[in-house]
């Protein structure tokens, strides 16, 4: 049975359904502003990753030298690194690491492959900071989960080494919206519909074939990818999307930990600022932390971008939205 807090979140999602008549500007305005408020005892420092804006989000004192590079969701058209401060601080706390959130360019102003190019640039910049690939885990939620998988595909295409592992949270890996669960779960999912994703896929693709392997990484060559954790809700319209990617990865010999949750809505990890401490989200973060610890090989005292304080501190200005 879902927890009472989870029921509250689902009710809030159902109370604000997608309206196809709303403009992109209006939909962007409905984004999770409170998500920009991290958990207490968090340090945030802005950085320029060779032209891509990012933020180091560090909760407390890291217990290892690993880095979690996080890509936000938002259908490739909205959200930001700033709006990811809450989930970034939760990831940092759960994994005992520094989290680097990436402000990739957004559609429709910057369609595919801009987001992939920015993800690739951010990963290359992280390596140039002296952080070896075996200490990097990449991950993201929703579109950010798909972007994470696309980054793995891009690295393989370029003949470059992979990170230690990847974490895909309710990932959007197939922009054709062809999974059977778009129909079977259309009534159980309170927030994501095929109509909504078809619109956002069109804006992002801008005429590109939706089966392009860097747009829909479920169509990419998955052989040789690092261990992957997938977390998704069984009642999501995108459940079949996540399951198809996980099954194909396993078939290609990839180590996959597929964790399917009962009753949770799409990307429930992102809602701590709406309904704090949802038990199902706390459990998910604990499992992410366990996965991270297993796959980041070098433990240590951690290297922070600067000293920590006992309260939230933000260093550096946020750049203007991606255009």
RODO-2510 file (C-alpha; in nm, 4 decimals, decimal comma):
residues 323
     n   res          X          Y          Z
     1     x     0,0000     0,0000     0,0000
     2     x     0,1249     0,3510    -0,0770
     3     x     0,2215     0,5681     0,2179
     4     x    -0,0018     0,8573     0,3154
     5     x     0,2610     1,1019     0,1952
     6     x     0,2752     0,9289    -0,1410
     7     x    -0,1032     0,9484    -0,1670
     8     x    -0,0775     1,3225    -0,1045
     9     x     0,1762     1,3598    -0,3845
    10     x    -0,0400     1,1648    -0,6288
    11     x    -0,3410     1,3801    -0,5397
    12     x    -0,1396     1,6959    -0,6073
    13     x    -0,0265     1,5591    -0,9425
    14     x    -0,3848     1,4739    -1,0417
    15     x    -0,5009     1,8209    -0,9401
    16     x    -0,2738     1,9799    -1,2024
    17     x    -0,3099     1,7779    -1,5237
    18     x    -0,1358     1,8609    -1,8495
    19     x    -0,3249     2,1114    -2,0638
    20     x    -0,2248     2,0878    -2,4301
    21     x    -0,3486     2,4433    -2,4930
    22     x    -0,0829     2,5906    -2,2643
    23     x     0,2230     2,7479    -2,4219
    24     x     0,5763     2,6306    -2,3505
    25     x     0,6387     2,9558    -2,1647
    26     x     0,3397     2,8924    -1,9383
    27     x     0,4397     2,5301    -1,8787
    28     x     0,7905     2,6421    -1,7909
    29     x     0,6421     2,8816    -1,5388
    30     x     0,4770     2,5876    -1,3621
    31     x     0,8172     2,4333    -1,2909
    32     x     0,9255     2,3322    -0,9381
    33     x     1,0687     2,6595    -0,8060
    34     x     1,0916     2,5131    -0,4554
    35     x     1,3242     2,2521    -0,5983
    36     x     1,5890     2,5230    -0,5945
    37     x     1,5950     2,5072    -0,2123
    38     x     1,8372     2,2317    -0,1093
    39     x     1,8276     2,0355     0,2140
    40     x     2,0075     2,1958     0,5122
    41     x     2,3861     2,1836     0,5463
    42     x     2,4377     2,2072     0,1722
    43     x     2,7048     2,3980    -0,0167
    44     x     2,6365     2,5090    -0,3740
    45     x     2,9015     2,6462    -0,6058
    46     x     2,8463     2,7453    -0,9679
    47     x     3,0918     2,6448    -1,2383
    48     x     3,1490     2,6987    -1,6086
    49     x     3,2060     2,3616    -1,7744
    50     x     3,3589     2,4903    -2,0982
    51     x     3,0474     2,6894    -2,1786
    52     x     2,7942     2,4687    -2,0019
    53     x     2,6652     2,6025    -1,6698
    54     x     2,6725     2,3646    -1,3736
    55     x     2,6504     2,3594    -0,9971
    56     x     2,8444     2,1612    -0,7397
    57     x     2,5892     2,0542    -0,4787
    58     x     2,7484     1,9094    -0,1664
    59     x     2,5607     1,8058     0,1446
    60     x     2,7733     1,7792     0,4575
    61     x     3,1226     1,6375     0,4197
    62     x     3,1687     1,3771     0,1442
    63     x     3,2725     1,0317     0,2610
    64     x     3,4284     0,9300    -0,0704
    65     x     3,5983     1,0885    -0,3709
    66     x     3,3313     0,9922    -0,6193
    67     x     3,1181     1,2379    -0,8152
    68     x     2,7580     1,1987    -0,9274
    69     x     2,6911     1,3960    -1,2487
    70     x     2,3164     1,4663    -1,2604
    71     x     2,0971     1,5620    -1,5580
    72     x     1,7560     1,7077    -1,4738
    73     x     1,4266     1,6105    -1,6324
    74     x     1,1605     1,8372    -1,7803
    75     x     1,0876     1,6941    -2,1247
    76     x     1,3992     1,8624    -2,2698
    77     x     1,2138     2,1961    -2,2613
    78     x     1,2162     2,3088    -1,8977
    79     x     1,3913     2,2895    -1,5580
    80     x     1,7524     2,3706    -1,4765
    81     x     2,0490     2,3066    -1,2514
    82     x     1,9053     2,5599    -1,0086
    83     x     1,5748     2,3704    -0,9892
    84     x     1,7760     2,0523    -0,9219
    85     x     1,9334     2,1722    -0,5993
    86     x     1,6949     1,9721    -0,3825
    87     x     1,7417     1,6418    -0,5600
    88     x     2,1124     1,7149    -0,6005
    89     x     2,1505     1,7602    -0,2246
    90     x     1,9517     1,4406    -0,1622
    91     x     2,1791     1,2501    -0,3992
    92     x     2,4866     1,3999    -0,2332
    93     x     2,3600     1,2983     0,1102
    94     x     2,2595     0,9477     0,0019
    95     x     2,5814     0,8733    -0,1863
    96     x     2,8217     1,0596     0,0428
    97     x     2,9628     1,2401    -0,2588
    98     x     2,9713     1,5646    -0,4508
    99     x     2,6875     1,6043    -0,7002
   100     x     2,7400     1,8068    -1,0180
   101     x     2,4142     1,9247    -1,1750
   102     x     2,4191     2,0185    -1,5428
   103     x     2,2233     2,3033    -1,7047
   104     x     2,2052     2,1706    -2,0596
   105     x     2,0420     2,3765    -2,3352
   106     x     1,6666     2,3380    -2,3832
   107     x     1,4285     2,2945    -2,6750
   108     x     1,2640     2,4373    -2,8741
   109     x     1,5267     2,7137    -2,8816
   110     x     1,8026     2,4517    -2,8864
   111     x     1,6748     2,1215    -3,0268
   112     x     1,8536     1,7875    -3,0530
   113     x     2,1475     1,7294    -3,0364
   114     x     2,2220     2,0351    -2,8178
   115     x     2,1396     1,8556    -2,4912
   116     x     2,3600     1,5599    -2,5839
   117     x     2,6457     1,7915    -2,6812
   118     x     2,6193     1,9698    -2,3459
   119     x     2,6065     1,6437    -2,1516
   120     x     2,9173     1,5252    -2,3349
   121     x     3,0962     1,8559    -2,2709
   122     x     3,0086     1,8425    -1,9012
   123     x     3,1413     1,4880    -1,8702
   124     x     3,4655     1,5799    -2,0491
   125     x     3,5058     1,8812    -1,8215
   126     x     3,4605     1,6602    -1,5146
   127     x     3,7424     1,4366    -1,6350
   128     x     3,9618     1,7417    -1,6897
   129     x     3,9207     1,8317    -1,3221
   130     x     4,1322     1,5272    -1,2427
   131     x     3,8387     1,3032    -1,1553
   132     x     3,8945     0,9620    -1,3170
   133     x     3,6084     0,7820    -1,4884
   134     x     3,6022     0,5061    -1,2252
   135     x     3,5000     0,7690    -0,9697
   136     x     3,2149     0,9122    -1,1788
   137     x     2,8533     0,7967    -1,1796
   138     x     2,6206     0,9658    -1,4283
   139     x     2,2475     0,9795    -1,3808
   140     x     1,9276     1,1654    -1,4374
   141     x     1,5526     1,1726    -1,4051
   142     x     1,2944     1,1403    -1,6849
   143     x     1,4416     1,3211    -1,9886
   144     x     1,7612     1,3439    -1,7851
   145     x     1,7576     0,9657    -1,7551
   146     x     1,7309     0,9380    -2,1306
   147     x     2,0069     1,1973    -2,1683
   148     x     2,2247     0,9894    -1,9358
   149     x     2,1753     0,6858    -2,1584
   150     x     2,2436     0,9009    -2,4653
   151     x     2,5706     1,0174    -2,3083
   152     x     2,6778     0,6542    -2,2642
   153     x     2,5958     0,5930    -2,6315
   154     x     2,7883     0,9058    -2,7356
   155     x     3,0953     0,7988    -2,5379
   156     x     3,0841     0,4590    -2,7045
   157     x     3,0493     0,6147    -3,0508
   158     x     3,3527     0,8337    -2,9799
   159     x     3,5539     0,5331    -2,8627
   160     x     3,5946     0,6787    -2,5141
   161     x     3,5877     0,5143    -2,1737
   162     x     3,2661     0,4789    -1,9783
   163     x     3,1946     0,6083    -1,6267
   164     x     3,1808     0,3716    -1,3316
   165     x     2,8028     0,3342    -1,3502
   166     x     2,4770     0,5041    -1,4480
   167     x     2,1484     0,5717    -1,2685
   168     x     1,8280     0,6122    -1,4712
   169     x     1,5219     0,7379    -1,2815
   170     x     1,1922     0,6965    -1,4705
   171     x     1,3976     0,7359    -1,7908
   172     x     1,2629     0,8560    -2,1252
   173     x     1,4692     0,6394    -2,3604
   174     x     1,2305     0,6016    -2,6560
   175     x     1,0908     0,9177    -2,8143
   176     x     0,8508     0,7186    -3,0355
   177     x     0,6179     0,6657    -2,7350
   178     x     0,5456     0,3161    -2,8654
   179     x     0,5464     0,1197    -2,5373
   180     x     0,2209    -0,0607    -2,4622
   181     x     0,2092     0,0986    -2,1171
   182     x     0,1277     0,4373    -2,2667
   183     x    -0,2177     0,2893    -2,3200
   184     x    -0,2454     0,0382    -2,0355
   185     x    -0,1273     0,2875    -1,7703
   186     x    -0,2872     0,6031    -1,9063
   187     x    -0,5397     0,6123    -1,6212
   188     x    -0,3019     0,5109    -1,3416
   189     x    -0,0314     0,7686    -1,4234
   190     x    -0,1324     1,1067    -1,2741
   191     x     0,1087     1,3256    -1,4701
   192     x     0,2591     1,1816    -1,7909
   193     x     0,0586     1,1100    -2,1059
   194     x     0,1481     1,0099    -2,4604
   195     x    -0,0044     1,3346    -2,5873
   196     x     0,2271     1,5344    -2,3645
   197     x     0,5415     1,3431    -2,4617
   198     x     0,4555     1,3443    -2,8315
   199     x     0,4470     1,7243    -2,8190
   200     x     0,7752     1,7567    -2,6315
   201     x     0,9474     1,4966    -2,8465
   202     x     0,8474     1,6955    -3,1545
   203     x     0,9940     2,0150    -3,0128
   204     x     1,3175     1,8432    -2,9130
   205     x     1,3662     1,6396    -3,2311
   206     x     1,2794     1,9236    -3,4708
   207     x     1,2330     1,6817    -3,7596
   208     x     1,5051     1,4304    -3,6638
   209     x     1,4136     1,0614    -3,6756
   210     x     1,2929     0,9679    -3,3232
   211     x     1,4855     0,6414    -3,3564
   212     x     1,8173     0,8234    -3,3800
   213     x     2,0254     0,6376    -3,1193
   214     x     2,1355     0,9584    -2,9462
   215     x     1,7773     1,0850    -2,9222
   216     x     1,6248     0,7499    -2,8236
   217     x     1,9089     0,5492    -2,6717
   218     x     1,7008     0,2323    -2,6544
   219     x     1,7913     0,2064    -3,0251
   220     x     2,1647     0,2464    -2,9587
   221     x     2,4261    -0,0276    -2,9250
   222     x     2,4263    -0,1058    -2,5535
   223     x     2,7049    -0,3615    -2,5496
   224     x     2,9931    -0,2697    -2,3193
   225     x     2,8055    -0,0126    -2,1120
   226     x     2,8787     0,0164    -1,7379
   227     x     2,6461    -0,1173    -1,4650
   228     x     2,3093     0,0562    -1,4725
   229     x     2,0482     0,1119    -1,2026
   230     x     1,6953     0,1740    -1,3298
   231     x     1,4181     0,2878    -1,0955
   232     x     1,0639     0,3268    -1,2291
   233     x     0,7032     0,3033    -1,1119
   234     x     0,4930     0,0098    -1,2291
   235     x     0,1968     0,2408    -1,2916
   236     x     0,3876     0,4917    -1,5042
   237     x     0,2985     0,5306    -1,8697
   238     x     0,6755     0,5196    -1,9280
   239     x     0,7214     0,1880    -1,7441
   240     x     0,7479    -0,0032    -2,0719
   241     x     1,0031     0,2492    -2,1945
   242     x     1,2306     0,1846    -1,8946
   243     x     1,1719    -0,1905    -1,9036
   244     x     1,2590    -0,2177    -2,2737
   245     x     1,5888    -0,0367    -2,2205
   246     x     1,6759    -0,2526    -1,9198
   247     x     1,5912    -0,5748    -2,1038
   248     x     1,7952    -0,4785    -2,4091
   249     x     2,0907    -0,3789    -2,1918
   250     x     2,0794    -0,7137    -2,0110
   251     x     2,0629    -0,8947    -2,3457
   252     x     2,3793    -0,7060    -2,4459
   253     x     2,5589    -0,8284    -2,1348
   254     x     2,5230    -0,5138    -1,9241
   255     x     2,4798    -0,5505    -1,5482
   256     x     2,1359    -0,4020    -1,4791
   257     x     1,9605    -0,3524    -1,1469
   258     x     1,5955    -0,2937    -1,2413
   259     x     1,3908    -0,1685    -0,9471
   260     x     1,0176    -0,1371    -1,0155
   261     x     0,8148     0,0380    -0,7439
   262     x     0,4460    -0,0098    -0,6710
   263     x     0,2115     0,2902    -0,6750
   264     x     0,4703     0,5661    -0,7247
   265     x     0,4171     0,8397    -0,9874
   266     x     0,6663     0,9401    -1,2539
   267     x     1,0006     1,0663    -1,1171
   268     x     0,8798     1,0614    -0,7580
   269     x     1,2385     1,1327    -0,6483
   270     x     1,1924     1,4978    -0,7480
   271     x     0,9083     1,5790    -0,5091
   272     x     1,0777     1,6125    -0,1712
   273     x     1,0190     1,9883    -0,1833
   274     x     0,6454     1,9285    -0,2409
   275     x     0,5839     1,6485     0,0101
   276     x     0,8921     1,6028     0,2317
   277     x     1,0307     1,2644     0,3279
   278     x     0,8042     1,0378     0,1267
   279     x     0,8992     0,6855     0,2448
   280     x     0,9099     0,5503    -0,1096
   281     x     1,1499     0,8293    -0,2099
   282     x     1,3709     0,7754     0,0953
   283     x     1,3931     0,4070     0,0065
   284     x     1,4841     0,4902    -0,3527
   285     x     1,7615     0,7293    -0,2460
   286     x     1,8994     0,4708    -0,0036
   287     x     1,9228     0,2213    -0,2891
   288     x     2,0887     0,4794    -0,5131
   289     x     2,3444     0,5396    -0,2392
   290     x     2,4114     0,1667    -0,2049
   291     x     2,4535     0,1307    -0,5818
   292     x     2,6906     0,4282    -0,5923
   293     x     2,9057     0,2943    -0,3092
   294     x     2,9404    -0,0451    -0,4753
   295     x     3,0530     0,0921    -0,8104
   296     x     3,2748     0,3869    -0,7178
   297     x     3,6032     0,2115    -0,6632
   298     x     3,8171     0,4625    -0,4730
   299     x     3,7072     0,5593    -0,1242
   300     x     3,8563     0,8517     0,0617
   301     x     3,7914     1,1673     0,2543
   302     x     3,6536     1,3473    -0,0491
   303     x     3,7575     1,6628    -0,2253
   304     x     3,5214     1,9508    -0,1880
   305     x     3,5206     2,2543    -0,4172
   306     x     3,5521     2,4630    -0,1008
   307     x     3,4965     2,4464     0,2741
   308     x     3,1559     2,3449     0,4094
   309     x     2,9429     2,5386     0,6519
   310     x     2,6614     2,4314     0,8815
   311     x     2,4011     2,6092     0,6713
   312     x     2,3093     2,6315     0,3054
   313     x     2,5501     2,8534     0,1156
   314     x     2,5463     2,9505    -0,2509
   315     x     2,8621     3,0722    -0,4202
   316     x     2,8532     3,2296    -0,7670
   317     x     2,5650     3,3585    -0,9731
   318     x     2,3294     3,1498    -1,1763
   319     x     2,3603     3,2064    -1,5464
   320     x     2,0620     3,3071    -1,7596
   321     x     1,8405     3,0222    -1,8900
   322     x     1,9725     2,8230    -2,1840
   323     x     1,8807     2,9782    -2,5149
***
